[in-house]
């Protein structure tokens, strides 16, 4: 169905090809997973299948890509639309209508499908993806995860023979991700649809793949095999595979069920380990577990100038330094009986939240539960309908951005909202100026979070994970006392995620408070000591990570599911206990 013959892609200005000499056959009716670290060319290969590479992205494509016998060099994306359905990393950029129902119908209208067939397929897709209640909603009012489901639905309705998906579950909560993957399996098994997808959260998808295509490094030869074969040699792997490697299991488990069947002896070895030692590791107190950020814990934090509060304010003059609150002082953030409405829709209902200096809190819950709205309220982007919000001594929605950015920094779901310059070097230089930081501070953070990004790269040419790393570096350069992160690991591979965790732990150790809204349960297990669970705009649980997630089948990390009822969260905890 899909064939790559000696395919290499080189973008304008690049010294080396992004992908080189790819030979690959993807049979009809199989689900094939592209895996590998950030920036190795996964999105480029997907774009070559849909014709976006090189017709839209530019660059030079050597070799040949055929889809259902059509050569993508001579067929532009619109000439492949009846065969290939594509969902990119940024669904919002692909929407062309205003409402959910219209977006599901648009692709069929452009292909001239009969109205009665269109109506039936729209209804089927609404049911498949759990979108019935959203059918008349404006796309602009949807959460990131809801938009992701609409984007997937919009390419399903024309019934393409090939589906190409880039990070299809990155913005979805665990339950919604399982639903989408179940739909993809049904299309593969029942209709013979060919699915080619790239995904960093391997814990969600590896067990569903018929084959895995591993790109181990930029320009390196790919590795093709069954999931078990590839996971045995892959530099990226989910926690359940890492646990299997640690325990010496052969073959390696790919699912929680596989691992639980073999975990009896491991549970016995772990029974003597105390909860205190586990908590000591998680808090970063164990020797060598935390790499602190630069500067001693008592050093004053530089005050950021008002640039990156979702809008550029160039040539700002930084204010005088200001020390972080001590752990014994007042909370850095306090929310009381907060109600927020999005039009007529109640987004938050009587929410209470207090965040102390040095605390790391994970906001979790289904798509549309109110996580992003709560973060927006903390930076004053949405006003309360009732109740109160305070950040330090400020009321966010009544405080000028110039003053508020001294207290709080937000990395939104869409990193492009923070990126304005034409090069990575330009973004970093502006971040240093606006934060009053030493020249090179932001660039050092970019290198720490995601090595290999060059100074002259344009932000729009970076992968989603690379853009996110750049946006994170821009905000973290200012080192605000309260750091808010909305889905901070979209597009990040496991190594980049580990580097981010290390950096954030260092900031927390210095007294910075961190609140992250995330569907990444593995990130929450690694970083957060407290979980606030939201549902329909209300707080339904607020407590220690171990207490909240162990009892949750949706939000428990893989290690917890394998070793339950013991309260282990991460492979690193288990490794520390065994050693």
C-alpha positions, -999 to 999 in steps of 0.1 A, spaced: 0 0 0 28 24 9 63 20 -6 95 40 0 123 33 -25 157 50 -15 140 80 -1 161 109 12 147 144 22 169 174 25 154 208 36 167 241 23 198 253 42 203 219 59 238 204 57 225 168 59 194 150 49 167 147 76 161 111 65 184 92 42 181 61 20 148 48 34 135 16 19 102 4 34 70 -14 25 38 -9 45 13 -36 36 -24 -30 33 -44 -34 65 -16 -30 90 -9 -6 118 27 5 116 43 27 143 72 51 137 93 54 168 125 72 177 139 103 195 127 138 187 140 153 155 149 121 137 126 126 108 93 108 118 71 137 107 91 140 75 83 104 65 47 109 73 46 141 52 62 122 23 32 98 23 6 125 22 25 146 -4 31 175 20 68 167 16 80 183 -6 50 201 -22 42 221 9 73 220 31 98 225 3 132 208 2 144 181 -20 130 146 -21 152 119 -37 139 84 -44 102 75 -47 72 73 -25 41 56 -38 7 53 -21 -18 29 -37 3 31 -68 4 69 -69 38 87 -70 37 115 -44 62 135 -65 38 138 -93 6 139 -72 0 169 -49 -18 165 -16 -52 174 -30 -47 146 -56 -41 121 -28 -69 133 -5 -93 104 -15 -66 79 -6 -47 94 23 -61 111 54 -36 131 74 -37 144 110 -7 165 120 7 175 154 -13 207 154 -50 201 146 -60 237 150 -39 247 120 -58 223 97 -94 233 106 -112 252 79 -148 255 93 -162 268 126 -181 240 142 -175 203 149 -202 190 126 -191 212 97 -155 201 101 -164 165 99 -184 171 67 -159 194 50 -135 167 36 -164 148 21 -179 179 5 -146 187 -13 -146 151 -27 -182 154 -40 -197 127 -18 -235 125 -19 -253 144 9 -271 113 23 -238 94 26 -222 124 42 -249 126 69 -246 89 77 -208 91 80 -209 122 102 -232 104 126 -210 73 126 -179 93 133 -196 113 161 -204 80 178 -170 65 172 -151 93 188 -175 103 215 -182 137 199 -220 137 199 -224 162 227 -199 185 209 -215 184 174 -227 221 174 -198 235 194 -174 261 180 -140 246 174 -125 277 191 -142 267 224 -128 231 225 -100 218 247 -68 206 230 -79 170 233 -113 176 220 -98 193 189 -75 163 185 -106 140 183 -123 163 158 -92 164 136 -91 126 136 -128 124 128 -125 149 99 -101 125 81 -121 94 89 -154 105 73 -141 103 37 -131 66 44 -95 69 31 -75 37 25 -45 51 43 -44 71 76 -13 90 85 -13 103 121 14 124 139 12 121 177 -25 112 176 -29 107 213 -6 136 225 -34 158 237 -58 131 248 -66 119 283 -59 82 289 -95 70 283 -99 91 252 -66 78 238 -77 42 244 -110 50 225 -91 65 195 -67 36 194 -96 11 195 -112 29 166 -79 27 146 -77 -10 154 -113 -15 142 -105 3 109 -74 -19 104 -90 -52 114 -125 -48 99 -120 -25 70 -84 -32 60 -73 5 64 -36 10 65 -25 31 94 10 48 97 15 67 129 42 84 149 39 85 187 63 93 215 40 79 242 49 43 234 31 30 265 -1 38 248 4 23 213 32 -3 211 10 -32 219 -14 -23 190 13 -22 163 18 -49 137 53 -36 130 75 -8 143 98 13 122 126 26 144 146 57 134 174 56 161 192 88 151 190 116 125 201 102 91 207 67 105 194 35 89 159 25 101 152 -8 120 120 -27 110 105 -55 130 78 -67 153 72 -47 185 90 -73 206 120 -73 183 124 -36 180 118 -29 217 147 -52 226 171 -28 208 153 6 208 168 36 226 133 47 234 109 24 252 78 26 275 81 20 313 68 -16 311 96 -25 287 121 -7 310 108 -27 339 112 -59 320 148 -50 311 155 -42 348 140 -75 359 157 -95 331 125 -108 316 127 -126 282 108 -119 260 102 -83 271 66 -75 281 47 -51 258 16 -48 280 7 -44 317 -10 -78 315 22 -94 302 43 -78 330 19 -87 358 20 -123 349 58 -123 354 60 -99 383 54 -123 413 91 -127 421 98 -90 417 70 -81 441 85 -104 467 119 -88 463 103 -53 468 82 -62 498 110 -53 522 115 -18 507 100 10 528 76 36 515 99 62 530 128 52 507 105 55 477 93 89 488 129 100 494 137 91 458 107 109 444 113 141 462 149 142 448 165 139 483 185 108 475 221 116 466 227 122 430 190 122 419 186 159 414 207 183 393 199 217 407 195 247 384 223 272 384 228 293 415 224 285 452 189 280 466 191 313 485 200 333 454 174 359 444 154 351 413 157 377 385 124 394 377 113 389 341 103 419 320 68 418 304 75 400 271 63 364 272 29 368 287 14 354 255 23 386 237 56 402 228 65 435 244 99 442 230 127 462 245 114 459 280 135 471 309 139 445 336 131 455 372 153 450 402 158 414 415 133 399 438 138 370 462 116 340 461 93 334 491 106 311 517 87 278 522 72 291 554 57 322 538 22 327 522 11 305 493 24 314 458 -11 308 444 -45 307 461 -79 300 445 -111 301 464 -146 291 452 -136 299 417 -163 298 390 -154 305 353 -177 304 324 -169 300 287 -199 317 272 -228 298 287 -207 268 294 -194 265 331 -158 256 328 -149 257 365 -173 252 394 -163 263 429 -127 253 426 -104 256 456 -66 253 452 -36 264 472 0 260 459 29 265 483 65 275 474 86 244 463 54 224 456 48 205 423 12 198 415 -3 178 386 -37 188 373 -53 157 357 -87 148 344 -105 141 311 -103 164 281 -125 195 288 -124 190 326 -111 225 331 -74 221 335 -63 247 309 -90 271 321 -76 269 357 -41 277 344 -56 306 324 -73 320 355 -39 319 373 -24 342 347 -54 364 343 -64 353 308 -100 345 320 -118 365 347 -138 348 374 -175 348 373 -173 345 410 -148 335 437 -112 347 439 -77 341 424 -45 354 439 -9 349 428 13 362 456 -1 396 464 -17 401 430 -52 395 415 -42 382 381 -70 395 359 -67 429 375 -29 431 372 -10 445 343 11 419 324 42 440 332 37 433 369 21 399 367 50 383 349 72 390 380 51 363 397 40 337 371 50 322 338 28 301 315 38 277 288 6 271 268 -4 240 248 5 257 216 42 267 218 39 289 187 20 314 209 54 323 225 76 322 195 81 352 173 117 354 160 130 340 128 157 318 144 163 299 176 192 323 184 169 353 180 143 338 204 170 330 230 185 364 228 151 381 232 143 358 262 176 367 279 170 404 274 134 403 286 143 382 317 174 403 326 194 371 324 230 367 314 235 363 276 234 326 267 210 316 296 181 306 273 204 289 248 219 268 275 184 257 285 175 247 250 207 227 247 199 211 281 163 202 273 168 191 236 204 189 223 210 192 186 189 223 178 210 247 158 210 285 163 199 293 127 169 270 127 136 287 122 111 278 150 84 268 124 108 242 109 113 225 142 93 194 152 65 198 177 88 185 205 116 209 195 93 239 195 80 230 229 115 227 243 123 262 229 91 276 244 99 260 278 134 274 277 120 309 269 97 308 300 121 291 323 148 316 315 128 342 335 126 318 365 92 330 378 82 320 413 51 302 399 56 281 368 25 269 349 29 242 322 0 230 299 8 196 284 45 202 287 56 169 271 37 169 238 62 158 212 90 151 237 107 117 237 116 99 269 151 113 271 139 149 266 112 143 292 138 131 317 159 162 311 128 184 317 120 165 349 155 170 362 154 208 355 120 212 371 130 193 402 159 217 406 136 247 403 113 232 429 142 226 452 150 263 451 114 272 461 97 277 427 61 263 426 52 242 395 16 234 384 13 212 353 -18 202 335 -11 169 319 -25 137 305 10 122 307 6 99 337 42 88 335 54 125 338 31 131 367 45 100 385 81 112 379 76 148 389 46 156 410 41 148 447 4 159 446 -24 154 422 -55 175 418 -81 156 397 -108 176 379 -141 164 364 -166 187 347 -149 218 362 -149 205 398 -121 191 420 -129 155 428 -96 145 444 -67 164 459 -39 144 476 -5 127 474 3 111 440 4 76 455 -30 78 471 -48 93 441 -34 74 412 -31 39 427 -69 36 429 -74 50 394 -74 26 364 -71 55 340 -45 77 357 -22 50 372 13 47 356 23 14 341 46 4 370 18 10 395 -5 -12 375 21 -40 373 31 -39 409 -3 -30 426 -14 -31 454 21 -19 464 25 19 458 54 20 433 52 46 406 83 46 385 110 22 373 136 44 389 119 38 423 121 1 417 157 3 406 167 23 437 149 -2 460 166 -32 444 200 -17 447 
